[in-house]
Amino acid sequence: MLPHAHVRVNQKEPLMTQQKESLITDEMRAVIGKESEPITYEIDNTGCRQFARAVGYTDPIFFDEAAA
């Protein structure tokens, strides 16, 4: 068996990597599906590049002003 493989002690126990508690709070659940007013944020070149990197965009328009 590989040293990094996930194993169960028995089939009734969850894998050790499974999360037991939700990260979504009751307050968050209360607003799921509810509409809200749109929010507009101004960002600069750095913010645009950070967003593009964070979501995996590789198009030069996000990183090279001449391409934009």
CHARMM-style PDB file with segment names, atoms N, HN, CA, C and O in Angstrom:
ATOM      1  N   MET     1       0.841  -1.176   0.000  1.00  0.00      PROA
ATOM      2  CA  MET     1       0.000   0.000   0.000  1.00  0.00      PROA
ATOM      3  C   MET     1       0.888   1.242   0.000  1.00  0.00      PROA
ATOM      4  O   MET     1       1.937   1.259   0.645  1.00  0.00      PROA
ATOM      5  N   LEU     2       0.471   2.274  -0.719  1.00  0.00      PROA
ATOM      6  HN  LEU     2      -0.381   2.260  -1.243  1.00  0.00      PROA
ATOM      7  CA  LEU     2       1.234   3.510  -0.777  1.00  0.00      PROA
ATOM      8  C   LEU     2       1.144   4.250   0.550  1.00  0.00      PROA
ATOM      9  O   LEU     2       0.096   4.208   1.194  1.00  0.00      PROA
ATOM     10  N   PRO     3       2.193   4.918   0.980  1.00  0.00      PROA
ATOM     11  CA  PRO     3       2.162   5.597   2.274  1.00  0.00      PROA
ATOM     12  C   PRO     3       1.173   6.753   2.335  1.00  0.00      PROA
ATOM     13  O   PRO     3       0.752   7.135   3.426  1.00  0.00      PROA
ATOM     14  N   HSD     4       0.790   7.319   1.194  1.00  0.00      PROA
ATOM     15  HN  HSD     4       1.132   7.008   0.307  1.00  0.00      PROA
ATOM     16  CA  HSD     4      -0.135   8.451   1.209  1.00  0.00      PROA
ATOM     17  C   HSD     4      -1.579   8.034   0.914  1.00  0.00      PROA
ATOM     18  O   HSD     4      -2.455   8.893   0.811  1.00  0.00      PROA
ATOM     19  N   ALA     5      -1.837   6.752   0.778  1.00  0.00      PROA
ATOM     20  HN  ALA     5      -1.126   6.054   0.862  1.00  0.00      PROA
ATOM     21  CA  ALA     5      -3.184   6.284   0.446  1.00  0.00      PROA
ATOM     22  C   ALA     5      -4.128   6.501   1.626  1.00  0.00      PROA
ATOM     23  O   ALA     5      -3.713   6.408   2.782  1.00  0.00      PROA
ATOM     24  N   HSD     6      -5.389   6.789   1.335  1.00  0.00      PROA
ATOM     25  HN  HSD     6      -5.725   6.864   0.397  1.00  0.00      PROA
ATOM     26  CA  HSD     6      -6.401   6.958   2.372  1.00  0.00      PROA
ATOM     27  C   HSD     6      -6.964   5.588   2.730  1.00  0.00      PROA
ATOM     28  O   HSD     6      -7.308   4.804   1.846  1.00  0.00      PROA
ATOM     29  N   VAL     7      -7.055   5.306   3.993  1.00  0.00      PROA
ATOM     30  HN  VAL     7      -6.775   5.943   4.712  1.00  0.00      PROA
ATOM     31  CA  VAL     7      -7.566   4.007   4.417  1.00  0.00      PROA
ATOM     32  C   VAL     7      -8.636   4.183   5.481  1.00  0.00      PROA
ATOM     33  O   VAL     7      -8.640   5.164   6.224  1.00  0.00      PROA
ATOM     34  N   ARG     8      -9.527   3.234   5.539  1.00  0.00      PROA
ATOM     35  HN  ARG     8      -9.523   2.437   4.934  1.00  0.00      PROA
ATOM     36  CA  ARG     8     -10.553   3.196   6.577  1.00  0.00      PROA
ATOM     37  C   ARG     8     -10.212   2.075   7.533  1.00  0.00      PROA
ATOM     38  O   ARG     8      -9.703   1.030   7.129  1.00  0.00      PROA
ATOM     39  N   VAL     9     -10.496   2.299   8.801  1.00  0.00      PROA
ATOM     40  HN  VAL     9     -10.909   3.148   9.129  1.00  0.00      PROA
ATOM     41  CA  VAL     9     -10.320   1.226   9.770  1.00  0.00      PROA
ATOM     42  C   VAL     9     -11.400   0.186   9.523  1.00  0.00      PROA
ATOM     43  O   VAL     9     -11.128  -1.014   9.539  1.00  0.00      PROA
ATOM     44  N   ASN    10     -12.618   0.641   9.296  1.00  0.00      PROA
ATOM     45  HN  ASN    10     -12.839   1.616   9.284  1.00  0.00      PROA
ATOM     46  CA  ASN    10     -13.689  -0.251   8.866  1.00  0.00      PROA
ATOM     47  C   ASN    10     -14.615   0.538   7.945  1.00  0.00      PROA
ATOM     48  O   ASN    10     -14.512   1.763   7.871  1.00  0.00      PROA
ATOM     49  N   GLN    11     -15.502  -0.134   7.253  1.00  0.00      PROA
ATOM     50  HN  GLN    11     -15.586  -1.129   7.313  1.00  0.00      PROA
ATOM     51  CA  GLN    11     -16.341   0.517   6.249  1.00  0.00      PROA
ATOM     52  C   GLN    11     -17.338   1.509   6.846  1.00  0.00      PROA
ATOM     53  O   GLN    11     -17.831   2.383   6.133  1.00  0.00      PROA
ATOM     54  N   LYS    12     -17.643   1.391   8.132  1.00  0.00      PROA
ATOM     55  HN  LYS    12     -17.243   0.681   8.711  1.00  0.00      PROA
ATOM     56  CA  LYS    12     -18.609   2.307   8.740  1.00  0.00      PROA
ATOM     57  C   LYS    12     -17.978   3.643   9.123  1.00  0.00      PROA
ATOM     58  O   LYS    12     -18.687   4.631   9.311  1.00  0.00      PROA
ATOM     59  N   GLU    13     -16.671   3.681   9.237  1.00  0.00      PROA
ATOM     60  HN  GLU    13     -16.094   2.879   9.083  1.00  0.00      PROA
ATOM     61  CA  GLU    13     -15.979   4.912   9.603  1.00  0.00      PROA
ATOM     62  C   GLU    13     -15.703   5.741   8.347  1.00  0.00      PROA
ATOM     63  O   GLU    13     -15.351   5.181   7.309  1.00  0.00      PROA
ATOM     64  N   PRO    14     -15.858   7.074   8.427  1.00  0.00      PROA
ATOM     65  CA  PRO    14     -15.527   7.913   7.272  1.00  0.00      PROA
ATOM     66  C   PRO    14     -14.021   7.958   7.058  1.00  0.00      PROA
ATOM     67  O   PRO    14     -13.241   7.695   7.973  1.00  0.00      PROA
ATOM     68  N   LEU    15     -13.629   8.294   5.843  1.00  0.00      PROA
ATOM     69  HN  LEU    15     -14.263   8.508   5.100  1.00  0.00      PROA
ATOM     70  CA  LEU    15     -12.208   8.486   5.576  1.00  0.00      PROA
ATOM     71  C   LEU    15     -11.686   9.602   6.470  1.00  0.00      PROA
ATOM     72  O   LEU    15     -12.424  10.525   6.816  1.00  0.00      PROA
ATOM     73  N   MET    16     -10.429   9.517   6.836  1.00  0.00      PROA
ATOM     74  HN  MET    16      -9.830   8.767   6.555  1.00  0.00      PROA
ATOM     75  CA  MET    16      -9.837  10.524   7.711  1.00  0.00      PROA
ATOM     76  C   MET    16      -9.846  11.912   7.073  1.00  0.00      PROA
ATOM     77  O   MET    16      -9.802  12.914   7.787  1.00  0.00      PROA
ATOM     78  N   THR    17      -9.903  11.988   5.740  1.00  0.00      PROA
ATOM     79  HN  THR    17      -9.939  11.175   5.160  1.00  0.00      PROA
ATOM     80  CA  THR    17      -9.888  13.285   5.067  1.00  0.00      PROA
ATOM     81  C   THR    17     -11.267  13.920   4.996  1.00  0.00      PROA
ATOM     82  O   THR    17     -11.380  15.085   4.615  1.00  0.00      PROA
ATOM     83  N   GLN    18     -12.314  13.193   5.349  1.00  0.00      PROA
ATOM     84  HN  GLN    18     -12.222  12.246   5.658  1.00  0.00      PROA
ATOM     85  CA  GLN    18     -13.647  13.763   5.291  1.00  0.00      PROA
ATOM     86  C   GLN    18     -13.863  14.724   6.453  1.00  0.00      PROA
ATOM     87  O   GLN    18     -13.430  14.472   7.577  1.00  0.00      PROA
ATOM     88  N   GLN    19     -14.534  15.818   6.161  1.00  0.00      PROA
ATOM     89  HN  GLN    19     -14.885  16.022   5.248  1.00  0.00      PROA
ATOM     90  CA  GLN    19     -14.797  16.828   7.160  1.00  0.00      PROA
ATOM     91  C   GLN    19     -16.058  16.455   7.927  1.00  0.00      PROA
ATOM     92  O   GLN    19     -17.065  16.083   7.325  1.00  0.00      PROA
ATOM     93  N   LYS    20     -16.009  16.553   9.243  1.00  0.00      PROA
ATOM     94  HN  LYS    20     -15.191  16.855   9.732  1.00  0.00      PROA
ATOM     95  CA  LYS    20     -17.159  16.172  10.048  1.00  0.00      PROA
ATOM     96  C   LYS    20     -18.127  17.326  10.247  1.00  0.00      PROA
ATOM     97  O   LYS    20     -19.332  17.098  10.353  1.00  0.00      PROA
ATOM     98  N   GLU    21     -17.631  18.565  10.300  1.00  0.00      PROA
ATOM     99  HN  GLU    21     -16.652  18.750  10.214  1.00  0.00      PROA
ATOM    100  CA  GLU    21     -18.493  19.721  10.490  1.00  0.00      PROA
ATOM    101  C   GLU    21     -18.474  20.577   9.234  1.00  0.00      PROA
ATOM    102  O   GLU    21     -17.455  20.691   8.553  1.00  0.00      PROA
ATOM    103  N   SER    22     -19.612  21.170   8.944  1.00  0.00      PROA
ATOM    104  HN  SER    22     -20.440  21.077   9.497  1.00  0.00      PROA
ATOM    105  CA  SER    22     -19.704  22.034   7.779  1.00  0.00      PROA
ATOM    106  C   SER    22     -19.045  23.377   8.069  1.00  0.00      PROA
ATOM    107  O   SER    22     -19.087  23.865   9.198  1.00  0.00      PROA
ATOM    108  N   LEU    23     -18.450  23.960   7.065  1.00  0.00      PROA
ATOM    109  HN  LEU    23     -18.416  23.563   6.147  1.00  0.00      PROA
ATOM    110  CA  LEU    23     -17.885  25.297   7.193  1.00  0.00      PROA
ATOM    111  C   LEU    23     -18.935  26.366   6.926  1.00  0.00      PROA
ATOM    112  O   LEU    23     -18.699  27.549   7.171  1.00  0.00      PROA
ATOM    113  N   ILE    24     -20.086  25.953   6.426  1.00  0.00      PROA
ATOM    114  HN  ILE    24     -20.278  24.992   6.227  1.00  0.00      PROA
ATOM    115  CA  ILE    24     -21.165  26.891   6.130  1.00  0.00      PROA
ATOM    116  C   ILE    24     -21.970  27.126   7.402  1.00  0.00      PROA
ATOM    117  O   ILE    24     -22.515  26.190   7.988  1.00  0.00      PROA
ATOM    118  N   THR    25     -22.039  28.382   7.818  1.00  0.00      PROA
ATOM    119  HN  THR    25     -21.596  29.142   7.342  1.00  0.00      PROA
ATOM    120  CA  THR    25     -22.754  28.719   9.047  1.00  0.00      PROA
ATOM    121  C   THR    25     -24.253  28.805   8.779  1.00  0.00      PROA
ATOM    122  O   THR    25     -24.686  28.853   7.628  1.00  0.00      PROA
ATOM    123  N   ASP    26     -25.041  28.823   9.855  1.00  0.00      PROA
ATOM    124  HN  ASP    26     -24.689  28.784  10.791  1.00  0.00      PROA
ATOM    125  CA  ASP    26     -26.489  28.989   9.711  1.00  0.00      PROA
ATOM    126  C   ASP    26     -26.814  30.332   9.062  1.00  0.00      PROA
ATOM    127  O   ASP    26     -27.757  30.434   8.278  1.00  0.00      PROA
ATOM    128  N   GLU    27     -26.034  31.358   9.390  1.00  0.00      PROA
ATOM    129  HN  GLU    27     -25.269  31.275  10.028  1.00  0.00      PROA
ATOM    130  CA  GLU    27     -26.239  32.679   8.792  1.00  0.00      PROA
ATOM    131  C   GLU    27     -26.033  32.619   7.276  1.00  0.00      PROA
ATOM    132  O   GLU    27     -26.785  33.237   6.523  1.00  0.00      PROA
ATOM    133  N   MET    28     -25.019  31.880   6.831  1.00  0.00      PROA
ATOM    134  HN  MET    28     -24.408  31.378   7.443  1.00  0.00      PROA
ATOM    135  CA  MET    28     -24.773  31.721   5.396  1.00  0.00      PROA
ATOM    136  C   MET    28     -25.911  30.953   4.738  1.00  0.00      PROA
ATOM    137  O   MET    28     -26.373  31.322   3.658  1.00  0.00      PROA
ATOM    138  N   ARG    29     -26.356  29.897   5.381  1.00  0.00      PROA
ATOM    139  HN  ARG    29     -25.980  29.597   6.257  1.00  0.00      PROA
ATOM    140  CA  ARG    29     -27.447  29.091   4.819  1.00  0.00      PROA
ATOM    141  C   ARG    29     -28.725  29.913   4.656  1.00  0.00      PROA
ATOM    142  O   ARG    29     -29.492  29.696   3.718  1.00  0.00      PROA
ATOM    143  N   ALA    30     -28.949  30.849   5.565  1.00  0.00      PROA
ATOM    144  HN  ALA    30     -28.326  31.025   6.327  1.00  0.00      PROA
ATOM    145  CA  ALA    30     -30.169  31.654   5.537  1.00  0.00      PROA
ATOM    146  C   ALA    30     -30.264  32.536   4.299  1.00  0.00      PROA
ATOM    147  O   ALA    30     -31.366  32.929   3.915  1.00  0.00      PROA
ATOM    148  N   VAL    31     -29.145  32.856   3.669  1.00  0.00      PROA
ATOM    149  HN  VAL    31     -28.251  32.537   3.982  1.00  0.00      PROA
ATOM    150  CA  VAL    31     -29.189  33.737   2.499  1.00  0.00      PROA
ATOM    151  C   VAL    31     -28.989  33.005   1.178  1.00  0.00      PROA
ATOM    152  O   VAL    31     -28.980  33.635   0.120  1.00  0.00      PROA
ATOM    153  N   ILE    32     -28.830  31.707   1.219  1.00  0.00      PROA
ATOM    154  HN  ILE    32     -28.836  31.195   2.078  1.00  0.00      PROA
ATOM    155  CA  ILE    32     -28.680  30.939  -0.017  1.00  0.00      PROA
ATOM    156  C   ILE    32     -29.956  31.070  -0.840  1.00  0.00      PROA
ATOM    157  O   ILE    32     -31.054  30.817  -0.344  1.00  0.00      PROA
ATOM    158  N   GLY    33     -29.804  31.465  -2.092  1.00  0.00      PROA
ATOM    159  HN  GLY    33     -28.912  31.670  -2.495  1.00  0.00      PROA
ATOM    160  CA  GLY    33     -30.929  31.585  -3.005  1.00  0.00      PROA
ATOM    161  C   GLY    33     -31.658  32.913  -2.933  1.00  0.00      PROA
ATOM    162  O   GLY    33     -32.569  33.151  -3.727  1.00  0.00      PROA
ATOM    163  N   LYS    34     -31.286  33.787  -2.007  1.00  0.00      PROA
ATOM    164  HN  LYS    34     -30.546  33.594  -1.362  1.00  0.00      PROA
ATOM    165  CA  LYS    34     -31.940  35.092  -1.895  1.00  0.00      PROA
ATOM    166  C   LYS    34     -31.213  36.101  -2.774  1.00  0.00      PROA
ATOM    167  O   LYS    34     -29.984  36.111  -2.853  1.00  0.00      PROA
ATOM    168  N   GLU    35     -31.994  36.945  -3.430  1.00  0.00      PROA
ATOM    169  HN  GLU    35     -32.992  36.937  -3.366  1.00  0.00      PROA
ATOM    170  CA  GLU    35     -31.409  37.979  -4.278  1.00  0.00      PROA
ATOM    171  C   GLU    35     -30.974  39.155  -3.426  1.00  0.00      PROA
ATOM    172  O   GLU    35     -31.551  39.433  -2.375  1.00  0.00      PROA
ATOM    173  N   SER    36     -29.949  39.836  -3.899  1.00  0.00      PROA
ATOM    174  HN  SER    36     -29.480  39.610  -4.753  1.00  0.00      PROA
ATOM    175  CA  SER    36     -29.475  41.035  -3.212  1.00  0.00      PROA
ATOM    176  C   SER    36     -29.151  42.095  -4.255  1.00  0.00      PROA
ATOM    177  O   SER    36     -29.130  41.826  -5.456  1.00  0.00      PROA
ATOM    178  N   GLU    37     -28.903  43.286  -3.775  1.00  0.00      PROA
ATOM    179  HN  GLU    37     -28.920  43.504  -2.799  1.00  0.00      PROA
ATOM    180  CA  GLU    37     -28.523  44.368  -4.673  1.00  0.00      PROA
ATOM    181  C   GLU    37     -27.130  44.078  -5.234  1.00  0.00      PROA
ATOM    182  O   GLU    37     -26.289  43.511  -4.536  1.00  0.00      PROA
ATOM    183  N   PRO    38     -26.883  44.458  -6.476  1.00  0.00      PROA
ATOM    184  CA  PRO    38     -25.539  44.255  -7.031  1.00  0.00      PROA
ATOM    185  C   PRO    38     -24.524  45.141  -6.311  1.00  0.00      PROA
ATOM    186  O   PRO    38     -24.852  46.229  -5.838  1.00  0.00      PROA
ATOM    187  N   ILE    39     -23.304  44.658  -6.239  1.00  0.00      PROA
ATOM    188  HN  ILE    39     -23.038  43.773  -6.623  1.00  0.00      PROA
ATOM    189  CA  ILE    39     -22.215  45.405  -5.618  1.00  0.00      PROA
ATOM    190  C   ILE    39     -21.143  45.622  -6.673  1.00  0.00      PROA
ATOM    191  O   ILE    39     -20.782  44.698  -7.401  1.00  0.00      PROA
ATOM    192  N   THR    40     -20.641  46.831  -6.752  1.00  0.00      PROA
ATOM    193  HN  THR    40     -20.934  47.582  -6.160  1.00  0.00      PROA
ATOM    194  CA  THR    40     -19.596  47.164  -7.708  1.00  0.00      PROA
ATOM    195  C   THR    40     -18.332  47.542  -6.954  1.00  0.00      PROA
ATOM    196  O   THR    40     -18.368  48.353  -6.029  1.00  0.00      PROA
ATOM    197  N   TYR    41     -17.217  46.952  -7.355  1.00  0.00      PROA
ATOM    198  HN  TYR    41     -17.187  46.293  -8.107  1.00  0.00      PROA
ATOM    199  CA  TYR    41     -15.917  47.270  -6.775  1.00  0.00      PROA
ATOM    200  C   TYR    41     -15.003  47.750  -7.884  1.00  0.00      PROA
ATOM    201  O   TYR    41     -14.964  47.162  -8.964  1.00  0.00      PROA
ATOM    202  N   GLU    42     -14.269  48.816  -7.618  1.00  0.00      PROA
ATOM    203  HN  GLU    42     -14.301  49.294  -6.740  1.00  0.00      PROA
ATOM    204  CA  GLU    42     -13.244  49.242  -8.560  1.00  0.00      PROA
ATOM    205  C   GLU    42     -11.949  48.547  -8.197  1.00  0.00      PROA
ATOM    206  O   GLU    42     -11.565  48.496  -7.028  1.00  0.00      PROA
ATOM    207  N   ILE    43     -11.282  48.015  -9.201  1.00  0.00      PROA
ATOM    208  HN  ILE    43     -11.594  48.057 -10.150  1.00  0.00      PROA
ATOM    209  CA  ILE    43      -9.986  47.389  -8.947  1.00  0.00      PROA
ATOM    210  C   ILE    43      -8.946  48.012  -9.861  1.00  0.00      PROA
ATOM    211  O   ILE    43      -9.270  48.546 -10.922  1.00  0.00      PROA
ATOM    212  N   ASP    44      -7.705  47.937  -9.439  1.00  0.00      PROA
ATOM    213  HN  ASP    44      -7.442  47.503  -8.577  1.00  0.00      PROA
ATOM    214  CA  ASP    44      -6.618  48.453 -10.262  1.00  0.00      PROA
ATOM    215  C   ASP    44      -5.979  47.300 -11.030  1.00  0.00      PROA
ATOM    216  O   ASP    44      -6.453  46.166 -10.965  1.00  0.00      PROA
ATOM    217  N   ASN    45      -4.910  47.591 -11.752  1.00  0.00      PROA
ATOM    218  HN  ASN    45      -4.525  48.512 -11.805  1.00  0.00      PROA
ATOM    219  CA  ASN    45      -4.237  46.554 -12.551  1.00  0.00      PROA
ATOM    220  C   ASN    45      -3.786  45.380 -11.693  1.00  0.00      PROA
ATOM    221  O   ASN    45      -3.911  44.222 -12.089  1.00  0.00      PROA
ATOM    222  N   THR    46      -3.260  45.693 -10.512  1.00  0.00      PROA
ATOM    223  HN  THR    46      -3.158  46.635 -10.189  1.00  0.00      PROA
ATOM    224  CA  THR    46      -2.779  44.632  -9.627  1.00  0.00      PROA
ATOM    225  C   THR    46      -3.925  43.723  -9.200  1.00  0.00      PROA
ATOM    226  O   THR    46      -3.780  42.501  -9.199  1.00  0.00      PROA
ATOM    227  N   GLY    47      -5.053  44.307  -8.840  1.00  0.00      PROA
ATOM    228  HN  GLY    47      -5.171  45.300  -8.840  1.00  0.00      PROA
ATOM    229  CA  GLY    47      -6.212  43.512  -8.440  1.00  0.00      PROA
ATOM    230  C   GLY    47      -6.711  42.631  -9.569  1.00  0.00      PROA
ATOM    231  O   GLY    47      -7.114  41.490  -9.344  1.00  0.00      PROA
ATOM    232  N   CYS    48      -6.686  43.160 -10.782  1.00  0.00      PROA
ATOM    233  HN  CYS    48      -6.359  44.087 -10.965  1.00  0.00      PROA
ATOM    234  CA  CYS    48      -7.106  42.380 -11.951  1.00  0.00      PROA
ATOM    235  C   CYS    48      -6.177  41.187 -12.160  1.00  0.00      PROA
ATOM    236  O   CYS    48      -6.636  40.077 -12.432  1.00  0.00      PROA
ATOM    237  N   ARG    49      -4.886  41.415 -12.032  1.00  0.00      PROA
ATOM    238  HN  ARG    49      -4.513  42.317 -11.810  1.00  0.00      PROA
ATOM    239  CA  ARG    49      -3.915  40.325 -12.188  1.00  0.00      PROA
ATOM    240  C   ARG    49      -4.069  39.283 -11.084  1.00  0.00      PROA
ATOM    241  O   ARG    49      -3.996  38.081 -11.340  1.00  0.00      PROA
ATOM    242  N   GLN    50      -4.283  39.749  -9.856  1.00  0.00      PROA
ATOM    243  HN  GLN    50      -4.342  40.726  -9.648  1.00  0.00      PROA
ATOM    244  CA  GLN    50      -4.457  38.810  -8.743  1.00  0.00      PROA
ATOM    245  C   GLN    50      -5.686  37.932  -8.963  1.00  0.00      PROA
ATOM    246  O   GLN    50      -5.642  36.725  -8.730  1.00  0.00      PROA
ATOM    247  N   PHE    51      -6.783  38.543  -9.414  1.00  0.00      PROA
ATOM    248  HN  PHE    51      -6.818  39.524  -9.603  1.00  0.00      PROA
ATOM    249  CA  PHE    51      -7.992  37.772  -9.690  1.00  0.00      PROA
ATOM    250  C   PHE    51      -7.729  36.748 -10.787  1.00  0.00      PROA
ATOM    251  O   PHE    51      -8.100  35.582 -10.655  1.00  0.00      PROA
ATOM    252  N   ALA    52      -7.089  37.182 -11.867  1.00  0.00      PROA
ATOM    253  HN  ALA    52      -6.787  38.129 -11.974  1.00  0.00      PROA
ATOM    254  CA  ALA    52      -6.815  36.281 -12.990  1.00  0.00      PROA
ATOM    255  C   ALA    52      -5.969  35.094 -12.552  1.00  0.00      PROA
ATOM    256  O   ALA    52      -6.237  33.957 -12.941  1.00  0.00      PROA
ATOM    257  N   ARG    53      -4.948  35.357 -11.744  1.00  0.00      PROA
ATOM    258  HN  ARG    53      -4.730  36.281 -11.429  1.00  0.00      PROA
ATOM    259  CA  ARG    53      -4.110  34.253 -11.248  1.00  0.00      PROA
ATOM    260  C   ARG    53      -4.915  33.323 -10.348  1.00  0.00      PROA
ATOM    261  O   ARG    53      -4.784  32.102 -10.431  1.00  0.00      PROA
ATOM    262  N   ALA    54      -5.747  33.907  -9.489  1.00  0.00      PROA
ATOM    263  HN  ALA    54      -5.854  34.899  -9.422  1.00  0.00      PROA
ATOM    264  CA  ALA    54      -6.512  33.106  -8.524  1.00  0.00      PROA
ATOM    265  C   ALA    54      -7.471  32.142  -9.205  1.00  0.00      PROA
ATOM    266  O   ALA    54      -7.683  31.032  -8.716  1.00  0.00      PROA
ATOM    267  N   VAL    55      -8.056  32.552 -10.329  1.00  0.00      PROA
ATOM    268  HN  VAL    55      -7.884  33.453 -10.726  1.00  0.00      PROA
ATOM    269  CA  VAL    55      -9.026  31.697 -11.007  1.00  0.00      PROA
ATOM    270  C   VAL    55      -8.425  30.933 -12.186  1.00  0.00      PROA
ATOM    271  O   VAL    55      -9.130  30.205 -12.885  1.00  0.00      PROA
ATOM    272  N   GLY    56      -7.117  31.105 -12.404  1.00  0.00      PROA
ATOM    273  HN  GLY    56      -6.545  31.697 -11.836  1.00  0.00      PROA
ATOM    274  CA  GLY    56      -6.443  30.316 -13.430  1.00  0.00      PROA
ATOM    275  C   GLY    56      -6.521  30.871 -14.839  1.00  0.00      PROA
ATOM    276  O   GLY    56      -6.253  30.148 -15.799  1.00  0.00      PROA
ATOM    277  N   TYR    57      -6.885  32.152 -14.986  1.00  0.00      PROA
ATOM    278  HN  TYR    57      -7.103  32.739 -14.207  1.00  0.00      PROA
ATOM    279  CA  TYR    57      -6.904  32.744 -16.322  1.00  0.00      PROA
ATOM    280  C   TYR    57      -5.469  32.945 -16.799  1.00  0.00      PROA
ATOM    281  O   TYR    57      -4.623  33.421 -16.043  1.00  0.00      PROA
ATOM    282  N   THR    58      -5.200  32.588 -18.029  1.00  0.00      PROA
ATOM    283  HN  THR    58      -5.887  32.201 -18.643  1.00  0.00      PROA
ATOM    284  CA  THR    58      -3.856  32.754 -18.581  1.00  0.00      PROA
ATOM    285  C   THR    58      -3.825  33.697 -19.780  1.00  0.00      PROA
ATOM    286  O   THR    58      -2.760  33.948 -20.345  1.00  0.00      PROA
ATOM    287  N   ASP    59      -4.971  34.214 -20.168  1.00  0.00      PROA
ATOM    288  HN  ASP    59      -5.836  34.010 -19.709  1.00  0.00      PROA
ATOM    289  CA  ASP    59      -5.047  35.118 -21.313  1.00  0.00      PROA
ATOM    290  C   ASP    59      -4.189  36.364 -21.048  1.00  0.00      PROA
ATOM    291  O   ASP    59      -4.300  36.973 -19.984  1.00  0.00      PROA
ATOM    292  N   PRO    60      -3.340  36.745 -22.003  1.00  0.00      PROA
ATOM    293  CA  PRO    60      -2.460  37.905 -21.819  1.00  0.00      PROA
ATOM    294  C   PRO    60      -3.200  39.213 -21.529  1.00  0.00      PROA
ATOM    295  O   PRO    60      -2.604  40.132 -20.969  1.00  0.00      PROA
ATOM    296  N   ILE    61      -4.467  39.322 -21.889  1.00  0.00      PROA
ATOM    297  HN  ILE    61      -4.952  38.575 -22.344  1.00  0.00      PROA
ATOM    298  CA  ILE    61      -5.170  40.590 -21.626  1.00  0.00      PROA
ATOM    299  C   ILE    61      -5.228  40.915 -20.134  1.00  0.00      PROA
ATOM    300  O   ILE    61      -5.414  42.073 -19.762  1.00  0.00      PROA
ATOM    301  N   PHE    62      -5.075  39.919 -19.291  1.00  0.00      PROA
ATOM    302  HN  PHE    62      -4.924  38.977 -19.593  1.00  0.00      PROA
ATOM    303  CA  PHE    62      -5.098  40.160 -17.852  1.00  0.00      PROA
ATOM    304  C   PHE    62      -3.732  40.558 -17.303  1.00  0.00      PROA
ATOM    305  O   PHE    62      -3.646  41.063 -16.184  1.00  0.00      PROA
ATOM    306  N   PHE    63      -2.674  40.344 -18.060  1.00  0.00      PROA
ATOM    307  HN  PHE    63      -2.743  39.934 -18.970  1.00  0.00      PROA
ATOM    308  CA  PHE    63      -1.325  40.553 -17.543  1.00  0.00      PROA
ATOM    309  C   PHE    63      -0.498  41.553 -18.343  1.00  0.00      PROA
ATOM    310  O   PHE    63       0.491  42.080 -17.833  1.00  0.00      PROA
ATOM    311  N   ASP    64      -0.885  41.819 -19.580  1.00  0.00      PROA
ATOM    312  HN  ASP    64      -1.688  41.390 -19.993  1.00  0.00      PROA
ATOM    313  CA  ASP    64      -0.102  42.679 -20.464  1.00  0.00      PROA
ATOM    314  C   ASP    64      -0.984  43.819 -20.956  1.00  0.00      PROA
ATOM    315  O   ASP    64      -1.945  43.596 -21.692  1.00  0.00      PROA
ATOM    316  N   GLU    65      -0.655  45.047 -20.544  1.00  0.00      PROA
ATOM    317  HN  GLU    65       0.126  45.228 -19.946  1.00  0.00      PROA
ATOM    318  CA  GLU    65      -1.480  46.197 -20.928  1.00  0.00      PROA
ATOM    319  C   GLU    65      -1.549  46.371 -22.440  1.00  0.00      PROA
ATOM    320  O   GLU    65      -2.582  46.792 -22.961  1.00  0.00      PROA
ATOM    321  N   ALA    66      -0.486  46.061 -23.146  1.00  0.00      PROA
ATOM    322  HN  ALA    66       0.353  45.719 -22.723  1.00  0.00      PROA
ATOM    323  CA  ALA    66      -0.491  46.193 -24.608  1.00  0.00      PROA
ATOM    324  C   ALA    66      -1.484  45.214 -25.240  1.00  0.00      PROA
ATOM    325  O   ALA    66      -2.117  45.535 -26.246  1.00  0.00      PROA
ATOM    326  N   ALA    67      -1.620  44.033 -24.659  1.00  0.00      PROA
ATOM    327  HN  ALA    67      -1.106  43.771 -23.842  1.00  0.00      PROA
ATOM    328  CA  ALA    67      -2.558  43.034 -25.190  1.00  0.00      PROA
ATOM    329  C   ALA    67      -4.002  43.416 -24.878  1.00  0.00      PROA
ATOM    330  O   ALA    67      -4.921  43.052 -25.611  1.00  0.00      PROA
ATOM    331  N   ALA    68      -4.192  44.142 -23.797  1.00  0.00      PROA
ATOM    332  HN  ALA    68      -3.446  44.437 -23.200  1.00  0.00      PROA
ATOM    333  CA  ALA    68      -5.550  44.534 -23.406  1.00  0.00      PROA
ATOM    334  C   ALA    68      -6.046  45.623 -24.323  1.00  0.00      PROA
ATOM    335  OT1 ALA    68      -7.171  46.098 -24.166  1.00  0.00      PROA
TER     336      ALA     68
END
